[in-house]
């Protein structure tokens, strides 16, 4: 097995992605790896948001990425952040290839049944298409840890 030097962490600022970031920080510390935190802010083709609304969403995403970077750097690990406007799966796969990431750590919301069929699953599609290992952190695990804290 090759050494893990770069870990990609796609985030959507949910409890599951927050837990995935925590896990990735712990793992990067043990492996002496750097983290690359990615958020994909994709405009849906069916909706045309106003410029002002989109700017607010864009600013909030940058703020979230800056918070993630500060958390990573507080642990002593190097961190880069990226805001992509590509479709999430495409953004993740492109970033992983560009970075030559050896691992992707991401949250999973755990949708099942009709919700999964309707909403799809960025995590599932990433698992199927990624060329490197993908470690998922379940939303239920994140919720369970929040209840214990």
C-alpha positions as CSV (number, residue, x, y, z in Angstrom):
1,X,0.0,0.0,0.0
2,X,1.3,3.4,-0.9
3,X,1.7,6.1,1.7
4,X,-1.1,8.7,2.1
5,X,0.2,12.2,1.7
6,X,-2.9,14.1,0.6
7,X,-6.4,13.6,1.9
8,X,-9.3,15.2,0.0
9,X,-12.3,16.1,2.3
10,X,-15.4,17.2,0.4
11,X,-17.7,19.2,2.7
12,X,-21.3,20.4,2.5
13,X,-21.3,21.9,6.1
14,X,-23.6,19.2,7.4
15,X,-23.1,17.3,10.6
16,X,-21.8,14.3,8.6
17,X,-19.3,16.3,6.7
18,X,-18.2,18.0,9.9
19,X,-17.6,14.6,11.5
20,X,-15.7,13.5,8.3
21,X,-13.5,16.6,8.7
22,X,-12.7,15.7,12.3
23,X,-11.9,12.1,11.3
24,X,-9.7,13.3,8.4
25,X,-7.8,15.7,10.8
26,X,-7.1,12.8,13.2
27,X,-6.1,10.5,10.3
28,X,-3.9,13.2,8.7
29,X,-2.1,13.8,12.1
30,X,-1.3,10.1,12.4
31,X,-0.2,9.8,8.8
32,X,1.6,13.1,8.6
33,X,-0.6,14.0,5.6
34,X,-2.0,17.3,4.3
35,X,-5.7,18.0,3.9
36,X,-7.5,19.6,1.0
37,X,-11.0,20.7,1.9
38,X,-13.4,21.1,-1.0
39,X,-16.9,22.5,-1.3
40,X,-18.9,22.3,-4.5
41,X,-21.4,25.1,-4.9
42,X,-23.2,24.0,-8.1
43,X,-25.9,26.2,-9.6
44,X,-28.8,23.9,-10.6
45,X,-29.6,24.3,-14.3
46,X,-33.3,24.5,-13.5
47,X,-33.1,27.6,-11.2
48,X,-31.7,31.0,-11.9
49,X,-30.8,32.6,-8.6
50,X,-30.4,36.3,-8.4
51,X,-26.9,37.7,-8.4
52,X,-27.3,39.1,-4.9
53,X,-28.6,35.8,-3.5
54,X,-25.8,33.8,-5.3
55,X,-23.2,36.2,-3.9
56,X,-24.5,35.6,-0.3
57,X,-24.4,31.8,-0.8
58,X,-20.9,32.1,-2.3
59,X,-19.7,34.2,0.7
60,X,-21.2,31.8,3.2
61,X,-19.4,28.9,1.5
62,X,-16.1,30.8,1.6
63,X,-16.7,31.5,5.3
64,X,-17.4,27.8,5.9
65,X,-14.2,26.8,4.1
66,X,-12.2,29.3,6.1
67,X,-13.6,27.9,9.3
68,X,-12.6,24.4,8.1
69,X,-9.1,25.6,7.2
70,X,-8.7,27.2,10.7
71,X,-9.8,23.9,12.4
72,X,-7.3,21.9,10.3
73,X,-4.4,24.4,10.9
74,X,-5.2,24.5,14.6
75,X,-4.3,20.7,14.6
76,X,-0.9,21.6,13.1
77,X,-1.7,20.0,9.7
78,X,-1.3,21.9,6.4
79,X,-4.6,22.6,4.6
80,X,-5.7,24.0,1.3
81,X,-9.3,24.9,0.5
82,X,-11.2,25.0,-2.7
83,X,-14.6,26.3,-3.8
84,X,-15.8,24.7,-7.0
85,X,-18.9,25.6,-9.0
86,X,-18.9,22.2,-10.7
87,X,-21.5,19.4,-10.0
88,X,-20.3,17.9,-6.7
89,X,-19.3,14.4,-7.9
90,X,-17.4,16.0,-10.8
91,X,-15.7,18.5,-8.5
92,X,-14.6,15.7,-6.1
93,X,-13.3,13.5,-8.8
94,X,-11.5,16.3,-10.6
95,X,-9.9,17.6,-7.4
96,X,-8.8,14.0,-6.4
97,X,-7.2,13.6,-9.8
98,X,-5.6,17.1,-9.8
99,X,-4.2,16.6,-6.3
100,X,-3.2,13.0,-6.8
101,X,-5.1,12.4,-3.6
102,X,-4.5,9.0,-2.0
103,X,-7.7,9.1,0.0
104,X,-11.1,10.8,0.0
105,X,-12.8,11.2,3.4
106,X,-16.4,12.3,3.2
107,X,-19.7,12.2,5.1
108,X,-22.7,10.2,4.1
109,X,-26.2,11.4,4.9
110,X,-27.6,7.8,4.8
111,X,-30.6,8.5,2.6
112,X,-32.5,5.3,1.8
113,X,-35.5,4.3,-0.2
114,X,-37.4,7.0,-2.2
115,X,-35.2,9.8,-0.8
116,X,-32.1,8.1,-2.1
117,X,-33.7,7.5,-5.6
118,X,-34.9,11.2,-5.8
119,X,-31.9,12.9,-4.3
120,X,-29.2,10.5,-5.5
121,X,-26.1,10.2,-3.5
122,X,-22.9,12.1,-4.1
123,X,-21.1,9.7,-1.7
124,X,-22.3,6.6,-3.6
125,X,-21.4,8.0,-7.0
126,X,-18.0,9.1,-5.6
127,X,-17.5,5.6,-4.2
128,X,-18.2,4.0,-7.6
129,X,-16.1,6.4,-9.7
130,X,-13.1,7.4,-7.6
131,X,-9.7,6.1,-8.5
132,X,-8.5,6.2,-4.9
133,X,-10.0,4.8,-1.7
134,X,-13.0,6.6,-0.2
135,X,-13.7,6.5,3.5
136,X,-17.2,7.4,4.5
137,X,-18.4,8.8,7.8
138,X,-22.1,8.1,8.4
139,X,-24.4,10.9,9.5
140,X,-25.9,8.6,12.2
141,X,-22.4,8.3,13.7
142,X,-22.1,12.1,13.7
143,X,-25.6,12.5,15.3
144,X,-24.8,9.8,17.9
145,X,-21.6,11.5,18.9
146,X,-23.4,14.9,19.2
147,X,-25.9,13.3,21.6
148,X,-23.1,11.8,23.7
149,X,-21.2,15.2,23.9
